[in-house]
Amino acid sequence: MKQLLLKLSIAALALTSLTTQANDCPDILKFMKRKLNSQEMVNMCDAYKGQTLLIVNTASYCGFTKQFEGLEELYSTYKDQGFTVLGFPAHNFNQEDEDEGKIVEQCVLEYGVQFPMFEPLSVEGDDADPLFRRLADEAGKAPEWNFYKYLVDKKGNVVDYYSNWTSPTSSSLIKDLEAALAIQD
């Protein structure tokens, strides 16, 4: 009987811990995503809760693909301050390779991307991925092209969005990023 009560107590504690963790996780991070060209799944909450994020829909064969350089520059400059860029290849505008291995080659070999890249997904319309639906709802704007950028603060709030025309190293984006990084928990 004591062992049964002990097991039930342990199970109740584990359930309470999971429930508390789920409640503490911002809605914007309540997703599992697969790493690009991998079978590894990432619990977005476990990996990125409490960080300032720039979430970007990317494409390997777009006129804005050179923005990978600016995104990597932002990531390397601010990553030690609790900032991460999250890249999501998107096929919506017919400028992304279907082969994830070729996407990796383009990102890593051509542009030196070190920030996390995830599985290709849809970013617009009825088949938009739930993450991008939530970003669009909170920002009031869905991506109209590749390299739309959504700045998310440490608490999971969308600070602002930036169109493909906004360089990742633009003064307005950097100003907003630095302000989001300065916010105390």
GROMACS elastic network, one bead per residue, 0.5 to 0.9 nm:
[ bonds ]
;  ai    aj funct       b0    kb
    1     4     6  0.51177   500
    1     5     6  0.62771   500
    1     6     6  0.85907   500
    2     5     6  0.51192   500
    2     6     6  0.60661   500
    2     7     6  0.85951   500
    3     7     6  0.60993   500
    3     8     6  0.85178   500
    4     7     6  0.51159   500
    4     8     6  0.61186   500
    4     9     6  0.85445   500
    5     8     6  0.50368   500
    5     9     6  0.60464   500
    5    10     6  0.85739   500
    6     9     6  0.50666   500
    6    10     6  0.61842   500
    6    11     6  0.85978   500
    7    10     6  0.51130   500
    7    11     6  0.61151   500
    7    12     6  0.85515   500
    8    11     6  0.50473   500
    8    12     6  0.60657   500
    8    13     6  0.86013   500
    9    12     6  0.50626   500
    9    13     6  0.61961   500
    9    14     6  0.86270   500
   10    13     6  0.51318   500
   10    14     6  0.62042   500
   10    15     6  0.86228   500
   11    14     6  0.50945   500
   11    15     6  0.61211   500
   11    16     6  0.85385   500
   12    15     6  0.50861   500
   12    16     6  0.60586   500
   12    17     6  0.85222   500
   13    16     6  0.50403   500
   13    17     6  0.60701   500
   13    18     6  0.86172   500
   14    17     6  0.50432   500
   14    18     6  0.62035   500
   14    19     6  0.85717   500
   15    18     6  0.51212   500
   15    19     6  0.60623   500
   15    20     6  0.84881   500
   16    19     6  0.50772   500
   16    20     6  0.60060   500
   16    21     6  0.84567   500
   17    20     6  0.51333   500
   17    21     6  0.60607   500
   17    22     6  0.85522   500
   18    21     6  0.50411   500
   18    22     6  0.60643   500
   18    23     6  0.85264   500
   19    22     6  0.50796   500
   19    23     6  0.60965   500
   19    24     6  0.85255   500
   20    23     6  0.50666   500
   20    24     6  0.60552   500
   20    25     6  0.86182   500
   21    24     6  0.50392   500
   21    25     6  0.62068   500
   21    45     6  0.89156   500
   22    25     6  0.52296   500
   22    26     6  0.83611   500
   22    30     6  0.78367   500
   22    45     6  0.84622   500
   23    26     6  0.77368   500
   23    27     6  0.89100   500
   24    49     6  0.89955   500
   25    28     6  0.82701   500
   25    29     6  0.66692   500
   25    30     6  0.67189   500
   25    45     6  0.59833   500
   25    46     6  0.85171   500
   25    49     6  0.67250   500
   25    50     6  0.89982   500
   25   155     6  0.86148   500
   25   156     6  0.82557   500
   26    29     6  0.56167   500
   26    30     6  0.67833   500
   26    45     6  0.75844   500
   26    49     6  0.75075   500
   26   155     6  0.65574   500
   26   156     6  0.51253   500
   26   157     6  0.79934   500
   27    30     6  0.52487   500
   27    31     6  0.84583   500
   27    45     6  0.89517   500
   27   134     6  0.84486   500
   27   156     6  0.71655   500
   28    31     6  0.77644   500
   28    44     6  0.88625   500
   28    45     6  0.86119   500
   28   131     6  0.66126   500
   28   134     6  0.67176   500
   28   135     6  0.73668   500
   28   152     6  0.86762   500
   28   156     6  0.59375   500
   28   157     6  0.77318   500
   28   158     6  0.86278   500
   29    32     6  0.83831   500
   29    43     6  0.81500   500
   29    44     6  0.52251   500
   29    46     6  0.86825   500
   29    48     6  0.75712   500
   29    49     6  0.72188   500
   29   131     6  0.79066   500
   29   156     6  0.73149   500
   30    43     6  0.77357   500
   30    44     6  0.65267   500
   30    45     6  0.59733   500
   30   131     6  0.85856   500
   31    42     6  0.83461   500
   31    43     6  0.63013   500
   31    44     6  0.56971   500
   31    45     6  0.72660   500
   31   130     6  0.84869   500
   31   131     6  0.73995   500
   32    41     6  0.63272   500
   32    42     6  0.54345   500
   32    44     6  0.58467   500
   32    45     6  0.83860   500
   33    40     6  0.84763   500
   33    41     6  0.55202   500
   33    42     6  0.52378   500
   33    43     6  0.67030   500
   33    44     6  0.69530   500
   33   118     6  0.67161   500
   33   119     6  0.70296   500
   34    37     6  0.83804   500
   34    38     6  0.69357   500
   34    39     6  0.63968   500
   34    40     6  0.56791   500
   34    42     6  0.59891   500
   34    43     6  0.89366   500
   34   117     6  0.89876   500
   34   118     6  0.57521   500
   34   119     6  0.54551   500
   35    38     6  0.54589   500
   35    39     6  0.68864   500
   35    40     6  0.57674   500
   35    41     6  0.62321   500
   35    42     6  0.69760   500
   35   116     6  0.76329   500
   35   117     6  0.62233   500
   35   119     6  0.56749   500
   36    39     6  0.82119   500
   36    40     6  0.86026   500
   36    88     6  0.84781   500
   36    89     6  0.87248   500
   36   100     6  0.66359   500
   36   101     6  0.83386   500
   36   103     6  0.83725   500
   36   104     6  0.73598   500
   36   116     6  0.83779   500
   36   117     6  0.55793   500
   36   120     6  0.74601   500
   37    40     6  0.89069   500
   37    99     6  0.85993   500
   37   100     6  0.51808   500
   37   101     6  0.59233   500
   37   103     6  0.83892   500
   37   104     6  0.72286   500
   37   118     6  0.80280   500
   37   119     6  0.71712   500
   38    41     6  0.82526   500
   38   100     6  0.88671   500
   38   118     6  0.88643   500
   38   119     6  0.84061   500
   42    45     6  0.86006   500
   42    46     6  0.80057   500
   42    47     6  0.70688   500
   43    46     6  0.54165   500
   43    47     6  0.61813   500
   43    48     6  0.84900   500
   44    47     6  0.51324   500
   44    48     6  0.56908   500
   44    49     6  0.73790   500
   45    48     6  0.54173   500
   45    50     6  0.87262   500
   46    49     6  0.61156   500
   48    51     6  0.55611   500
   48    52     6  0.82112   500
   48    53     6  0.80075   500
   48    84     6  0.79906   500
   48   154     6  0.88577   500
   49    52     6  0.85718   500
   49   154     6  0.70422   500
   49   155     6  0.77275   500
   49   156     6  0.77594   500
   50    82     6  0.77556   500
   50   153     6  0.80448   500
   50   155     6  0.62129   500
   50   156     6  0.77838   500
   50   185     6  0.80673   500
   51    81     6  0.86615   500
   51    82     6  0.50472   500
   51    83     6  0.55961   500
   51    84     6  0.70522   500
   51   152     6  0.84026   500
   51   153     6  0.69312   500
   51   155     6  0.78953   500
   51   156     6  0.83834   500
   51   181     6  0.83247   500
   52    81     6  0.88398   500
   52    82     6  0.61704   500
   52    84     6  0.64932   500
   52    85     6  0.86770   500
   52   151     6  0.74355   500
   52   152     6  0.57041   500
   52   155     6  0.81776   500
   52   156     6  0.80315   500
   52   177     6  0.78649   500
   52   180     6  0.68095   500
   52   181     6  0.63619   500
   53    82     6  0.85559   500
   53    83     6  0.57266   500
   53    84     6  0.50307   500
   53    85     6  0.56948   500
   53    86     6  0.70481   500
   53   150     6  0.78536   500
   53   151     6  0.57699   500
   53   153     6  0.65093   500
   53   154     6  0.76957   500
   53   156     6  0.86225   500
   53   177     6  0.87735   500
   54    71     6  0.88272   500
   54    83     6  0.79526   500
   54    84     6  0.64730   500
   54    86     6  0.61797   500
   54    87     6  0.84276   500
   54   149     6  0.62486   500
   54   150     6  0.54237   500
   54   152     6  0.62511   500
   54   153     6  0.89038   500
   54   177     6  0.86198   500
   55    84     6  0.85145   500
   55    85     6  0.59540   500
   55    87     6  0.61225   500
   55    88     6  0.76806   500
   55   135     6  0.89242   500
   55   148     6  0.82386   500
   55   149     6  0.56485   500
   55   150     6  0.51168   500
   55   151     6  0.65954   500
   55   152     6  0.76879   500
   56    85     6  0.74815   500
   56    86     6  0.62321   500
   56    87     6  0.50358   500
   56    88     6  0.61092   500
   56    89     6  0.83160   500
   56   146     6  0.82277   500
   56   147     6  0.57087   500
   56   148     6  0.56672   500
   56   150     6  0.64976   500
   57    86     6  0.86837   500
   57    87     6  0.60368   500
   57    89     6  0.55577   500
   57    90     6  0.59420   500
   57   120     6  0.89373   500
   57   121     6  0.86971   500
   57   122     6  0.89598   500
   57   123     6  0.72893   500
   57   132     6  0.89147   500
   57   143     6  0.78808   500
   57   145     6  0.84247   500
   57   146     6  0.57250   500
   57   147     6  0.51098   500
   57   148     6  0.59231   500
   57   149     6  0.71038   500
   58    62     6  0.85596   500
   58    64     6  0.87980   500
   58    65     6  0.74445   500
   58    68     6  0.83827   500
   58    87     6  0.62988   500
   58    88     6  0.57232   500
   58    90     6  0.60046   500
   58    91     6  0.88882   500
   58    96     6  0.80549   500
   58   120     6  0.89494   500
   58   146     6  0.54570   500
   58   147     6  0.51155   500
   58   148     6  0.79415   500
   59    62     6  0.58420   500
   59    64     6  0.81902   500
   59    65     6  0.63941   500
   59    88     6  0.84420   500
   59    89     6  0.54676   500
   59    90     6  0.61617   500
   59    91     6  0.74200   500
   59    93     6  0.85000   500
   59    94     6  0.86121   500
   59    95     6  0.57002   500
   59    97     6  0.79540   500
   59   103     6  0.82865   500
   59   146     6  0.61205   500
   59   147     6  0.74174   500
   60    63     6  0.89972   500
   60    64     6  0.88480   500
   60    65     6  0.58782   500
   60    89     6  0.78939   500
   60    95     6  0.64891   500
   60    96     6  0.52527   500
   60    97     6  0.69024   500
   60   102     6  0.88350   500
   60   103     6  0.63996   500
   60   106     6  0.63433   500
   60   107     6  0.73188   500
   61    64     6  0.83029   500
   61    65     6  0.64888   500
   61    94     6  0.86454   500
   61    96     6  0.59212   500
   61    97     6  0.77874   500
   61   106     6  0.89547   500
   62    65     6  0.51706   500
   62    66     6  0.84562   500
   62    93     6  0.89377   500
   62    94     6  0.89785   500
   62    95     6  0.56672   500
   62    96     6  0.78645   500
   62   146     6  0.73274   500
   63    66     6  0.73865   500
   64    67     6  0.56744   500
   64    68     6  0.83270   500
   64   146     6  0.73867   500
   64   147     6  0.69156   500
   64   164     6  0.70014   500
   64   165     6  0.81497   500
   65    68     6  0.59604   500
   65    69     6  0.84512   500
   65   146     6  0.84842   500
   65   147     6  0.78568   500
   66    69     6  0.58197   500
   66    70     6  0.76133   500
   66   111     6  0.76827   500
   67    70     6  0.51122   500
   67    71     6  0.61270   500
   67    72     6  0.84872   500
   67   147     6  0.76103   500
   67   164     6  0.88300   500
   67   167     6  0.67192   500
   67   168     6  0.66957   500
   67   169     6  0.89562   500
   68    71     6  0.50107   500
   68    72     6  0.60177   500
   68    73     6  0.84684   500
   68   107     6  0.73216   500
   68   111     6  0.61978   500
   68   112     6  0.82582   500
   68   113     6  0.68714   500
   68   168     6  0.85700   500
   69    72     6  0.51956   500
   69    73     6  0.61531   500
   69    74     6  0.87401   500
   69   111     6  0.59339   500
   69   112     6  0.75884   500
   69   113     6  0.75685   500
   69   168     6  0.86955   500
   70    74     6  0.61897   500
   70    75     6  0.85332   500
   70   167     6  0.71054   500
   70   168     6  0.52136   500
   70   169     6  0.57354   500
   71    74     6  0.51455   500
   71    75     6  0.61515   500
   71    76     6  0.86557   500
   71    85     6  0.70521   500
   71   113     6  0.82341   500
   71   115     6  0.83701   500
   71   167     6  0.86299   500
   71   168     6  0.55845   500
   71   169     6  0.75542   500
   72    76     6  0.60489   500
   72    77     6  0.84135   500
   72    85     6  0.79763   500
   72   111     6  0.82587   500
   72   112     6  0.75299   500
   72   113     6  0.57815   500
   72   114     6  0.68075   500
   72   115     6  0.66972   500
   72   168     6  0.89959   500
   73    76     6  0.52867   500
   73    77     6  0.60425   500
   73    78     6  0.86074   500
   73   168     6  0.84955   500
   73   169     6  0.78565   500
   74    77     6  0.51597   500
   74    78     6  0.60620   500
   74    79     6  0.79483   500
   74    83     6  0.88065   500
   74    84     6  0.86762   500
   74    85     6  0.79825   500
   74   168     6  0.71443   500
   74   169     6  0.68943   500
   74   174     6  0.83842   500
   75    78     6  0.54882   500
   75    79     6  0.53120   500
   75    80     6  0.88880   500
   75    83     6  0.69339   500
   75    84     6  0.59692   500
   75    85     6  0.59880   500
   75   114     6  0.81901   500
   75   115     6  0.65777   500
   76    79     6  0.56291   500
   76    80     6  0.80158   500
   76    84     6  0.89557   500
   76   114     6  0.83442   500
   76   115     6  0.83343   500
   77    80     6  0.76424   500
   77    81     6  0.86344   500
   78    81     6  0.53317   500
   78    82     6  0.70688   500
   78    83     6  0.56320   500
   78    84     6  0.77671   500
   78   178     6  0.88573   500
   78   181     6  0.89707   500
   79    82     6  0.55718   500
   79    84     6  0.58245   500
   79    85     6  0.85875   500
   80    83     6  0.69965   500
   81   181     6  0.72329   500
   82   154     6  0.85246   500
   82   181     6  0.73250   500
   83   154     6  0.89310   500
   83   177     6  0.87450   500
   83   181     6  0.75114   500
   84   115     6  0.69624   500
   84   116     6  0.79463   500
   85   115     6  0.58345   500
   85   116     6  0.68055   500
   85   117     6  0.85928   500
   86   115     6  0.66146   500
   86   116     6  0.53630   500
   86   117     6  0.59883   500
   86   118     6  0.75289   500
   87   115     6  0.75465   500
   87   116     6  0.62794   500
   87   118     6  0.61644   500
   87   119     6  0.88550   500
   88   116     6  0.88843   500
   88   117     6  0.59584   500
   88   118     6  0.52266   500
   88   119     6  0.63158   500
   88   120     6  0.58048   500
   88   121     6  0.68176   500
   89    96     6  0.69475   500
   89    97     6  0.89131   500
   89   103     6  0.80686   500
   89   117     6  0.77803   500
   89   118     6  0.71910   500
   89   119     6  0.67566   500
   89   121     6  0.64744   500
   89   122     6  0.84879   500
   89   146     6  0.86620   500
   90    93     6  0.75276   500
   90    94     6  0.83717   500
   90    95     6  0.81124   500
   90    96     6  0.64729   500
   90   119     6  0.87278   500
   90   120     6  0.52625   500
   90   121     6  0.51837   500
   90   122     6  0.55995   500
   90   123     6  0.66356   500
   90   146     6  0.74968   500
   91    94     6  0.52873   500
   91    95     6  0.63610   500
   91    96     6  0.52690   500
   91    97     6  0.76663   500
   91    98     6  0.78863   500
   91   120     6  0.71594   500
   91   121     6  0.70282   500
   91   122     6  0.65784   500
   91   123     6  0.85136   500
   92    95     6  0.77993   500
   92    96     6  0.83289   500
   92   121     6  0.84060   500
   92   122     6  0.60946   500
   92   123     6  0.69226   500
   92   124     6  0.72080   500
   92   145     6  0.81194   500
   92   146     6  0.83705   500
   93    96     6  0.77716   500
   93   144     6  0.88623   500
   93   145     6  0.66941   500
   93   146     6  0.72239   500
   94    97     6  0.82911   500
   95   146     6  0.83948   500
   96    99     6  0.87408   500
   96   103     6  0.75717   500
   96   120     6  0.88012   500
   97   100     6  0.70532   500
   97   101     6  0.89914   500
   97   102     6  0.67482   500
   97   103     6  0.62427   500
   98   101     6  0.89272   500
   98   102     6  0.81448   500
   98   103     6  0.81018   500
   98   120     6  0.85943   500
   99   102     6  0.54286   500
   99   103     6  0.65870   500
   99   104     6  0.89687   500
  100   104     6  0.62660   500
  100   105     6  0.86483   500
  100   119     6  0.79886   500
  100   120     6  0.79739   500
  101   104     6  0.51456   500
  101   105     6  0.63049   500
  101   106     6  0.87598   500
  102   106     6  0.61794   500
  102   107     6  0.86024   500
  103   106     6  0.51516   500
  103   107     6  0.61592   500
  103   108     6  0.84691   500
  104   107     6  0.51322   500
  104   108     6  0.57480   500
  104   109     6  0.76547   500
  104   113     6  0.89002   500
  104   117     6  0.85330   500
  105   108     6  0.54364   500
  105   109     6  0.51572   500
  105   110     6  0.68661   500
  105   111     6  0.89776   500
  106   109     6  0.57337   500
  106   110     6  0.50512   500
  106   111     6  0.68447   500
  106   112     6  0.87501   500
  107   110     6  0.58109   500
  107   111     6  0.52702   500
  107   112     6  0.63563   500
  107   113     6  0.54405   500
  107   114     6  0.86433   500
  107   117     6  0.88566   500
  108   111     6  0.55504   500
  108   114     6  0.70839   500
  109   112     6  0.56393   500
  109   113     6  0.78911   500
  110   113     6  0.83439   500
  113   116     6  0.82114   500
  113   117     6  0.85801   500
  114   117     6  0.84239   500
  118   121     6  0.87246   500
  121   128     6  0.75394   500
  121   129     6  0.62769   500
  122   125     6  0.80936   500
  122   127     6  0.63332   500
  122   129     6  0.54889   500
  122   132     6  0.80312   500
  123   127     6  0.77666   500
  123   129     6  0.59502   500
  123   130     6  0.87226   500
  123   131     6  0.85264   500
  123   132     6  0.55288   500
  123   133     6  0.73097   500
  123   136     6  0.89795   500
  123   142     6  0.73917   500
  123   143     6  0.65774   500
  123   144     6  0.88918   500
  124   127     6  0.67939   500
  124   129     6  0.78385   500
  124   132     6  0.76167   500
  124   133     6  0.75814   500
  124   136     6  0.88639   500
  124   142     6  0.63923   500
  124   143     6  0.65571   500
  124   144     6  0.77603   500
  125   128     6  0.54194   500
  125   133     6  0.87741   500
  125   142     6  0.87217   500
  126   129     6  0.88362   500
  127   130     6  0.87323   500
  128   131     6  0.81971   500
  128   132     6  0.64305   500
  128   133     6  0.60640   500
  129   132     6  0.54306   500
  129   133     6  0.61614   500
  129   134     6  0.86929   500
  130   134     6  0.60687   500
  130   135     6  0.85464   500
  131   134     6  0.52060   500
  131   135     6  0.62405   500
  131   136     6  0.86550   500
  132   136     6  0.59620   500
  132   137     6  0.83845   500
  132   142     6  0.75075   500
  132   143     6  0.84740   500
  133   136     6  0.51392   500
  133   137     6  0.60786   500
  133   138     6  0.86224   500
  133   142     6  0.74519   500
  134   137     6  0.50430   500
  134   138     6  0.61326   500
  134   139     6  0.84357   500
  135   138     6  0.52804   500
  135   139     6  0.59257   500
  135   140     6  0.80855   500
  135   141     6  0.79913   500
  135   142     6  0.75263   500
  135   150     6  0.71623   500
  135   158     6  0.70283   500
  135   161     6  0.88133   500
  136   139     6  0.51435   500
  136   140     6  0.54139   500
  136   143     6  0.75248   500
  136   150     6  0.88513   500
  136   161     6  0.88523   500
  137   140     6  0.51529   500
  137   141     6  0.68639   500
  137   142     6  0.76708   500
  138   141     6  0.79859   500
  138   157     6  0.79781   500
  138   158     6  0.62593   500
  138   159     6  0.89882   500
  138   160     6  0.89304   500
  139   142     6  0.78797   500
  139   150     6  0.78671   500
  139   158     6  0.62337   500
  139   159     6  0.77179   500
  139   160     6  0.61691   500
  139   161     6  0.63397   500
  140   161     6  0.88079   500
  141   144     6  0.84054   500
  141   161     6  0.76588   500
  142   148     6  0.84073   500
  143   146     6  0.71009   500
  143   147     6  0.80603   500
  143   148     6  0.55598   500
  143   149     6  0.83937   500
  143   163     6  0.75253   500
  143   164     6  0.86291   500
  144   148     6  0.75952   500
  144   163     6  0.79860   500
  144   164     6  0.84457   500
  145   148     6  0.66843   500
  145   163     6  0.79223   500
  145   164     6  0.66497   500
  146   163     6  0.85166   500
  146   164     6  0.62516   500
  147   162     6  0.85748   500
  147   163     6  0.69626   500
  147   165     6  0.83784   500
  147   166     6  0.88498   500
  148   161     6  0.71353   500
  148   162     6  0.57792   500
  148   165     6  0.84423   500
  148   166     6  0.84004   500
  149   160     6  0.84676   500
  149   161     6  0.55074   500
  149   162     6  0.50037   500
  149   163     6  0.64390   500
  149   164     6  0.74648   500
  149   166     6  0.85471   500
  149   168     6  0.82070   500
  150   158     6  0.67811   500
  150   159     6  0.75767   500
  150   160     6  0.60222   500
  150   162     6  0.64288   500
  150   163     6  0.89278   500
  151   157     6  0.84152   500
  151   158     6  0.58133   500
  151   159     6  0.54346   500
  151   160     6  0.55372   500
  151   161     6  0.61388   500
  151   162     6  0.81822   500
  151   173     6  0.84969   500
  151   176     6  0.81690   500
  151   177     6  0.72472   500
  151   180     6  0.85424   500
  152   155     6  0.78817   500
  152   156     6  0.56974   500
  152   157     6  0.53657   500
  152   159     6  0.55054   500
  152   160     6  0.75314   500
  152   177     6  0.89004   500
  152   180     6  0.80425   500
  153   156     6  0.53669   500
  153   157     6  0.53982   500
  153   158     6  0.64526   500
  153   159     6  0.63716   500
  153   177     6  0.84452   500
  153   180     6  0.55471   500
  153   181     6  0.73899   500
  153   183     6  0.82232   500
  154   157     6  0.74469   500
  154   180     6  0.74612   500
  154   181     6  0.76367   500
  154   183     6  0.78972   500
  154   184     6  0.86227   500
  154   185     6  0.73745   500
  155   185     6  0.75855   500
  156   159     6  0.89631   500
  158   161     6  0.77359   500
  159   176     6  0.78660   500
  159   177     6  0.88859   500
  159   180     6  0.77946   500
  160   173     6  0.89620   500
  160   176     6  0.82488   500
  162   165     6  0.77233   500
  162   166     6  0.58474   500
  162   167     6  0.85202   500
  162   168     6  0.87009   500
  162   173     6  0.76934   500
  163   166     6  0.55222   500
  163   167     6  0.86178   500
  164   167     6  0.73489   500
  166   169     6  0.82375   500
  166   170     6  0.65664   500
  166   172     6  0.88000   500
  166   173     6  0.79643   500
  167   170     6  0.51021   500
  167   171     6  0.88519   500
  167   173     6  0.80597   500
  168   171     6  0.88008   500
  168   173     6  0.66999   500
  168   174     6  0.77823   500
  169   172     6  0.84200   500
  169   173     6  0.68060   500
  169   174     6  0.63600   500
  170   173     6  0.54465   500
  170   174     6  0.62292   500
  170   175     6  0.85619   500
  171   174     6  0.51253   500
  171   175     6  0.59342   500
  171   176     6  0.85884   500
  172   175     6  0.51149   500
  172   176     6  0.62714   500
  172   177     6  0.85661   500
  173   176     6  0.51751   500
  173   177     6  0.60350   500
  173   178     6  0.85911   500
  174   178     6  0.60212   500
  174   179     6  0.84661   500
  175   178     6  0.52847   500
  175   179     6  0.62202   500
  175   180     6  0.86721   500
  176   179     6  0.50890   500
  176   180     6  0.61440   500
  176   181     6  0.86120   500
  177   180     6  0.50889   500
  177   181     6  0.61621   500
  177   182     6  0.86574   500
  178   181     6  0.50194   500
  178   182     6  0.62123   500
  178   183     6  0.89312   500
  179   182     6  0.51189   500
  179   183     6  0.66205   500
  180   183     6  0.54486   500
  180   184     6  0.89296   500
  181   184     6  0.80800   500
